[in-house]
């Protein structure tokens, strides 16, 4: 997912209004199992009820945005999300490449227990595609070319080796590394979760915090770090977390995160994005 060009310059007040409308009218139609959009009359009615001063232009923009958000989620995101079985099938194809060409990237295990303690399929696919793409561009097969498991915070340095920015959290990957990176990413794969718990919700809010930090660094230093969020798990995100998917689309369009890559979208968009970052 990338942001809608039509809403890339909206002020903070617009996104606050979108939160109000979404929270008040609800994010999804449970009986239809889809994300909602809103009509002019619905938004105008709650504005009158809660004595919110909203112009016709603002209400109309909110209607248009809600339709675009719902369309993105209902007709694209749902179809991209994989369950554990689908992700494992994709992984088994990619891991052959990893073995055949002696790839160096990590294929980490998830943090589940018992039968669910398996390879983190989505993370492994992301790592393999990253190594494959970097090898193809650079021709270097002796080095990994990116950090697939950062164990430290991300720091921004100036030309005189002064630290001029730092993140509050560690990420799941960085290119080329965590020292003034061009690209960082975090991964939220939750194939075995039975409920949308606070840990998952906190992950969404942490992404927003990261985005605010990167925006502050960019505005102050002009150093751009492209910030990507990967998500997958059909049951967790679609069956249980539609409201959080809406919030991620809002975060994307308000500029808090640069891109959200969903499920099997990783197979096409991830190498394309990496190429643009490395060659750009």
TORKOL-4160 file (C-alpha; in steps of 0.2 Angstrom, whole numbers, padded with zeros to 4 digits, m for minus):
280
<pt num="1" X="0000" Y="0000" Z="0000"/>
<pt num="2" X="0006" Y="0017" Z="m0004"/>
<pt num="3" X="m0003" Y="0034" Z="0001"/>
<pt num="4" X="m0017" Y="0042" Z="m0009"/>
<pt num="5" X="m0010" Y="0057" Z="m0019"/>
<pt num="6" X="m0026" Y="0066" Z="m0017"/>
<pt num="7" X="m0023" Y="0067" Z="0002"/>
<pt num="8" X="m0004" Y="0069" Z="0004"/>
<pt num="9" X="m0005" Y="0087" Z="0009"/>
<pt num="10" X="m0019" Y="0087" Z="0021"/>
<pt num="11" X="m0016" Y="0096" Z="0038"/>
<pt num="12" X="m0016" Y="0087" Z="0055"/>
<pt num="13" X="m0034" Y="0094" Z="0058"/>
<pt num="14" X="m0040" Y="0083" Z="0044"/>
<pt num="15" X="m0033" Y="0067" Z="0051"/>
<pt num="16" X="m0040" Y="0072" Z="0068"/>
<pt num="17" X="m0057" Y="0074" Z="0060"/>
<pt num="18" X="m0055" Y="0057" Z="0051"/>
<pt num="19" X="m0052" Y="0049" Z="0068"/>
<pt num="20" X="m0067" Y="0057" Z="0075"/>
<pt num="21" X="m0078" Y="0051" Z="0061"/>
<pt num="22" X="m0071" Y="0033" Z="0061"/>
<pt num="23" X="m0072" Y="0031" Z="0079"/>
<pt num="24" X="m0090" Y="0038" Z="0080"/>
<pt num="25" X="m0097" Y="0029" Z="0065"/>
<pt num="26" X="m0087" Y="0013" Z="0067"/>
<pt num="27" X="m0074" Y="0005" Z="0056"/>
<pt num="28" X="m0083" Y="m0010" Z="0049"/>
<pt num="29" X="m0099" Y="m0018" Z="0045"/>
<pt num="30" X="m0098" Y="m0034" Z="0055"/>
<pt num="31" X="m0112" Y="m0043" Z="0047"/>
<pt num="32" X="m0105" Y="m0040" Z="0029"/>
<pt num="33" X="m0087" Y="m0043" Z="0035"/>
<pt num="34" X="m0081" Y="m0027" Z="0026"/>
<pt num="35" X="m0074" Y="m0010" Z="0031"/>
<pt num="36" X="m0086" Y="0004" Z="0031"/>
<pt num="37" X="m0087" Y="0020" Z="0021"/>
<pt num="38" X="m0097" Y="0035" Z="0026"/>
<pt num="39" X="m0110" Y="0046" Z="0018"/>
<pt num="40" X="m0112" Y="0065" Z="0018"/>
<pt num="41" X="m0128" Y="0063" Z="0028"/>
<pt num="42" X="m0120" Y="0051" Z="0041"/>
<pt num="43" X="m0105" Y="0063" Z="0044"/>
<pt num="44" X="m0116" Y="0079" Z="0045"/>
<pt num="45" X="m0127" Y="0070" Z="0058"/>
<pt num="46" X="m0114" Y="0066" Z="0070"/>
<pt num="47" X="m0106" Y="0083" Z="0068"/>
<pt num="48" X="m0123" Y="0091" Z="0073"/>
<pt num="49" X="m0125" Y="0078" Z="0087"/>
<pt num="50" X="m0108" Y="0082" Z="0095"/>
<pt num="51" X="m0108" Y="0100" Z="0090"/>
<pt num="52" X="m0093" Y="0099" Z="0079"/>
<pt num="53" X="m0090" Y="0114" Z="0067"/>
<pt num="54" X="m0086" Y="0106" Z="0050"/>
<pt num="55" X="m0087" Y="0114" Z="0033"/>
<pt num="56" X="m0095" Y="0106" Z="0018"/>
<pt num="57" X="m0078" Y="0105" Z="0010"/>
<pt num="58" X="m0071" Y="0095" Z="0025"/>
<pt num="59" X="m0086" Y="0083" Z="0026"/>
<pt num="60" X="m0085" Y="0080" Z="0007"/>
<pt num="61" X="m0066" Y="0076" Z="0009"/>
<pt num="62" X="m0070" Y="0064" Z="0023"/>
<pt num="63" X="m0083" Y="0055" Z="0012"/>
<pt num="64" X="m0071" Y="0053" Z="m0002"/>
<pt num="65" X="m0057" Y="0048" Z="0009"/>
<pt num="66" X="m0068" Y="0035" Z="0018"/>
<pt num="67" X="m0073" Y="0027" Z="0001"/>
<pt num="68" X="m0055" Y="0026" Z="m0005"/>
<pt num="69" X="m0049" Y="0018" Z="0012"/>
<pt num="70" X="m0063" Y="0006" Z="0012"/>
<pt num="71" X="m0060" Y="0001" Z="m0007"/>
<pt num="72" X="m0041" Y="m0001" Z="m0003"/>
<pt num="73" X="m0045" Y="m0013" Z="0011"/>
<pt num="74" X="m0060" Y="m0022" Z="0005"/>
<pt num="75" X="m0053" Y="m0025" Z="m0013"/>
<pt num="76" X="m0034" Y="m0026" Z="m0011"/>
<pt num="77" X="m0028" Y="m0029" Z="0007"/>
<pt num="78" X="m0040" Y="m0043" Z="0011"/>
<pt num="79" X="m0034" Y="m0053" Z="m0005"/>
<pt num="80" X="m0016" Y="m0050" Z="0000"/>
<pt num="81" X="m0017" Y="m0057" Z="0017"/>
<pt num="82" X="m0011" Y="m0075" Z="0020"/>
<pt num="83" X="m0014" Y="m0087" Z="0033"/>
<pt num="84" X="0000" Y="m0098" Z="0041"/>
<pt num="85" X="m0003" Y="m0112" Z="0028"/>
<pt num="86" X="m0002" Y="m0100" Z="0013"/>
<pt num="87" X="0014" Y="m0091" Z="0020"/>
<pt num="88" X="0022" Y="m0108" Z="0023"/>
<pt num="89" X="0019" Y="m0113" Z="0005"/>
<pt num="90" X="0027" Y="m0097" Z="m0001"/>
<pt num="91" X="0042" Y="m0099" Z="0011"/>
<pt num="92" X="0045" Y="m0117" Z="0005"/>
<pt num="93" X="0048" Y="m0111" Z="m0012"/>
<pt num="94" X="0059" Y="m0097" Z="m0007"/>
<pt num="95" X="0070" Y="m0107" Z="0005"/>
<pt num="96" X="0076" Y="m0118" Z="m0010"/>
<pt num="97" X="0084" Y="m0102" Z="m0017"/>
<pt num="98" X="0092" Y="m0099" Z="0000"/>
<pt num="99" X="0099" Y="m0116" Z="0001"/>
<pt num="100" X="0104" Y="m0117" Z="m0018"/>
<pt num="101" X="0114" Y="m0101" Z="m0018"/>
<pt num="102" X="0121" Y="m0101" Z="0000"/>
<pt num="103" X="0112" Y="m0086" Z="0006"/>
<pt num="104" X="0117" Y="m0078" Z="0022"/>
<pt num="105" X="0101" Y="m0070" Z="0028"/>
<pt num="106" X="0093" Y="m0077" Z="0044"/>
<pt num="107" X="0078" Y="m0087" Z="0044"/>
<pt num="108" X="0072" Y="m0084" Z="0062"/>
<pt num="109" X="0059" Y="m0094" Z="0072"/>
<pt num="110" X="0044" Y="m0086" Z="0079"/>
<pt num="111" X="0041" Y="m0084" Z="0097"/>
<pt num="112" X="0026" Y="m0097" Z="0099"/>
<pt num="113" X="0028" Y="m0113" Z="0108"/>
<pt num="114" X="0024" Y="m0131" Z="0104"/>
<pt num="115" X="0018" Y="m0135" Z="0086"/>
<pt num="116" X="0017" Y="m0117" Z="0082"/>
<pt num="117" X="0036" Y="m0114" Z="0085"/>
<pt num="118" X="0041" Y="m0114" Z="0067"/>
<pt num="119" X="0050" Y="m0102" Z="0055"/>
<pt num="120" X="0043" Y="m0085" Z="0055"/>
<pt num="121" X="0038" Y="m0087" Z="0037"/>
<pt num="122" X="0034" Y="m0069" Z="0032"/>
<pt num="123" X="0051" Y="m0063" Z="0040"/>
<pt num="124" X="0061" Y="m0076" Z="0031"/>
<pt num="125" X="0053" Y="m0072" Z="0014"/>
<pt num="126" X="0057" Y="m0054" Z="0017"/>
<pt num="127" X="0075" Y="m0058" Z="0021"/>
<pt num="128" X="0077" Y="m0069" Z="0006"/>
<pt num="129" X="0070" Y="m0057" Z="m0006"/>
<pt num="130" X="0080" Y="m0043" Z="0001"/>
<pt num="131" X="0096" Y="m0053" Z="m0001"/>
<pt num="132" X="0092" Y="m0059" Z="m0019"/>
<pt num="133" X="0088" Y="m0041" Z="m0024"/>
<pt num="134" X="0103" Y="m0034" Z="m0017"/>
<pt num="135" X="0114" Y="m0047" Z="m0025"/>
<pt num="136" X="0106" Y="m0044" Z="m0042"/>
<pt num="137" X="0110" Y="m0026" Z="m0041"/>
<pt num="138" X="0127" Y="m0026" Z="m0033"/>
<pt num="139" X="0134" Y="m0042" Z="m0039"/>
<pt num="140" X="0141" Y="m0045" Z="m0022"/>
<pt num="141" X="0139" Y="m0062" Z="m0015"/>
<pt num="142" X="0151" Y="m0061" Z="m0001"/>
<pt num="143" X="0142" Y="m0049" Z="0010"/>
<pt num="144" X="0124" Y="m0049" Z="0016"/>
<pt num="145" X="0121" Y="m0031" Z="0011"/>
<pt num="146" X="0109" Y="m0026" Z="0024"/>
<pt num="147" X="0105" Y="m0029" Z="0042"/>
<pt num="148" X="0093" Y="m0043" Z="0044"/>
<pt num="149" X="0093" Y="m0042" Z="0063"/>
<pt num="150" X="0097" Y="m0025" Z="0071"/>
<pt num="151" X="0103" Y="m0027" Z="0089"/>
<pt num="152" X="0104" Y="m0008" Z="0092"/>
<pt num="153" X="0095" Y="0008" Z="0089"/>
<pt num="154" X="0096" Y="0017" Z="0073"/>
<pt num="155" X="0107" Y="0033" Z="0073"/>
<pt num="156" X="0109" Y="0047" Z="0061"/>
<pt num="157" X="0126" Y="0054" Z="0058"/>
<pt num="158" X="0132" Y="0070" Z="0050"/>
<pt num="159" X="0147" Y="0072" Z="0039"/>
<pt num="160" X="0158" Y="0075" Z="0054"/>
<pt num="161" X="0153" Y="0060" Z="0063"/>
<pt num="162" X="0141" Y="0069" Z="0075"/>
<pt num="163" X="0125" Y="0060" Z="0080"/>
<pt num="164" X="0111" Y="0071" Z="0075"/>
<pt num="165" X="0096" Y="0059" Z="0077"/>
<pt num="166" X="0092" Y="0042" Z="0085"/>
<pt num="167" X="0076" Y="0031" Z="0086"/>
<pt num="168" X="0068" Y="0025" Z="0102"/>
<pt num="169" X="0066" Y="0007" Z="0096"/>
<pt num="170" X="0075" Y="m0006" Z="0087"/>
<pt num="171" X="0069" Y="m0012" Z="0069"/>
<pt num="172" X="0068" Y="m0029" Z="0061"/>
<pt num="173" X="0079" Y="m0024" Z="0046"/>
<pt num="174" X="0089" Y="m0009" Z="0039"/>
<pt num="175" X="0097" Y="m0005" Z="0023"/>
<pt num="176" X="0112" Y="m0004" Z="0022"/>
<pt num="177" X="0113" Y="m0004" Z="0041"/>
<pt num="178" X="0107" Y="0006" Z="0056"/>
<pt num="179" X="0120" Y="0019" Z="0054"/>
<pt num="180" X="0111" Y="0033" Z="0044"/>
<pt num="181" X="0101" Y="0020" Z="0034"/>
<pt num="182" X="0091" Y="0024" Z="0018"/>
<pt num="183" X="0078" Y="0011" Z="0023"/>
<pt num="184" X="0071" Y="0003" Z="0039"/>
<pt num="185" X="0057" Y="m0009" Z="0041"/>
<pt num="186" X="0047" Y="m0018" Z="0055"/>
<pt num="187" X="0037" Y="m0034" Z="0053"/>
<pt num="188" X="0020" Y="m0039" Z="0061"/>
<pt num="189" X="0016" Y="m0057" Z="0057"/>
<pt num="190" X="0003" Y="m0064" Z="0068"/>
<pt num="191" X="m0002" Y="m0081" Z="0061"/>
<pt num="192" X="m0006" Y="m0090" Z="0077"/>
<pt num="193" X="m0015" Y="m0077" Z="0087"/>
<pt num="194" X="m0033" Y="m0081" Z="0092"/>
<pt num="195" X="m0037" Y="m0063" Z="0098"/>
<pt num="196" X="m0032" Y="m0045" Z="0093"/>
<pt num="197" X="m0023" Y="m0042" Z="0110"/>
<pt num="198" X="m0014" Y="m0027" Z="0117"/>
<pt num="199" X="0003" Y="m0032" Z="0111"/>
<pt num="200" X="m0003" Y="m0031" Z="0093"/>
<pt num="201" X="m0012" Y="m0014" Z="0096"/>
<pt num="202" X="0004" Y="m0008" Z="0104"/>
<pt num="203" X="0013" Y="m0012" Z="0088"/>
<pt num="204" X="0002" Y="m0001" Z="0078"/>
<pt num="205" X="0005" Y="0013" Z="0090"/>
<pt num="206" X="0024" Y="0010" Z="0090"/>
<pt num="207" X="0024" Y="0012" Z="0071"/>
<pt num="208" X="0016" Y="0029" Z="0073"/>
<pt num="209" X="0029" Y="0034" Z="0086"/>
<pt num="210" X="0043" Y="0028" Z="0074"/>
<pt num="211" X="0036" Y="0039" Z="0061"/>
<pt num="212" X="0035" Y="0054" Z="0071"/>
<pt num="213" X="0053" Y="0052" Z="0076"/>
<pt num="214" X="0058" Y="0050" Z="0058"/>
<pt num="215" X="0048" Y="0065" Z="0052"/>
<pt num="216" X="0056" Y="0076" Z="0066"/>
<pt num="217" X="0073" Y="0070" Z="0060"/>
<pt num="218" X="0070" Y="0074" Z="0042"/>
<pt num="219" X="0062" Y="0091" Z="0046"/>
<pt num="220" X="0078" Y="0095" Z="0056"/>
<pt num="221" X="0092" Y="0087" Z="0047"/>
<pt num="222" X="0085" Y="0084" Z="0029"/>
<pt num="223" X="0090" Y="0065" Z="0031"/>
<pt num="224" X="0076" Y="0054" Z="0024"/>
<pt num="225" X="0074" Y="0037" Z="0031"/>
<pt num="226" X="0061" Y="0027" Z="0021"/>
<pt num="227" X="0050" Y="0018" Z="0034"/>
<pt num="228" X="0041" Y="0003" Z="0029"/>
<pt num="229" X="0029" Y="m0008" Z="0039"/>
<pt num="230" X="0026" Y="m0027" Z="0034"/>
<pt num="231" X="0010" Y="m0035" Z="0040"/>
<pt num="232" X="0002" Y="m0052" Z="0038"/>
<pt num="233" X="m0010" Y="m0065" Z="0045"/>
<pt num="234" X="m0028" Y="m0065" Z="0038"/>
<pt num="235" X="m0037" Y="m0070" Z="0054"/>
<pt num="236" X="m0028" Y="m0057" Z="0065"/>
<pt num="237" X="m0029" Y="m0042" Z="0053"/>
<pt num="238" X="m0045" Y="m0045" Z="0044"/>
<pt num="239" X="m0056" Y="m0055" Z="0055"/>
<pt num="240" X="m0051" Y="m0046" Z="0071"/>
<pt num="241" X="m0042" Y="m0030" Z="0067"/>
<pt num="242" X="m0051" Y="m0021" Z="0053"/>
<pt num="243" X="m0051" Y="m0005" Z="0064"/>
<pt num="244" X="m0032" Y="m0006" Z="0065"/>
<pt num="245" X="m0030" Y="m0008" Z="0047"/>
<pt num="246" X="m0040" Y="0008" Z="0045"/>
<pt num="247" X="m0028" Y="0016" Z="0057"/>
<pt num="248" X="m0013" Y="0010" Z="0047"/>
<pt num="249" X="m0021" Y="0017" Z="0031"/>
<pt num="250" X="m0023" Y="0034" Z="0040"/>
<pt num="251" X="m0005" Y="0033" Z="0047"/>
<pt num="252" X="0001" Y="0030" Z="0029"/>
<pt num="253" X="m0009" Y="0044" Z="0021"/>
<pt num="254" X="m0004" Y="0056" Z="0035"/>
<pt num="255" X="0014" Y="0053" Z="0032"/>
<pt num="256" X="0018" Y="0043" Z="0048"/>
<pt num="257" X="0024" Y="0028" Z="0039"/>
<pt num="258" X="0030" Y="0028" Z="0021"/>
<pt num="259" X="0023" Y="0012" Z="0015"/>
<pt num="260" X="0013" Y="m0003" Z="0022"/>
<pt num="261" X="0017" Y="m0020" Z="0012"/>
<pt num="262" X="0003" Y="m0033" Z="0015"/>
<pt num="263" X="0005" Y="m0052" Z="0014"/>
<pt num="264" X="0009" Y="m0058" Z="m0003"/>
<pt num="265" X="0011" Y="m0040" Z="m0010"/>
<pt num="266" X="0029" Y="m0043" Z="m0003"/>
<pt num="267" X="0033" Y="m0054" Z="m0018"/>
<pt num="268" X="0031" Y="m0040" Z="m0031"/>
<pt num="269" X="0032" Y="m0024" Z="m0021"/>
<pt num="270" X="0047" Y="m0027" Z="m0010"/>
<pt num="271" X="0060" Y="m0030" Z="m0023"/>
<pt num="272" X="0053" Y="m0016" Z="m0033"/>
<pt num="273" X="0055" Y="m0004" Z="m0018"/>
<pt num="274" X="0072" Y="m0010" Z="m0014"/>
<pt num="275" X="0078" Y="m0007" Z="m0032"/>
<pt num="276" X="0071" Y="0011" Z="m0031"/>
<pt num="277" X="0080" Y="0014" Z="m0014"/>
<pt num="278" X="0097" Y="0006" Z="m0019"/>
<pt num="279" X="0097" Y="0014" Z="m0037"/>
<pt num="280" X="0089" Y="0030" Z="m0033"/>
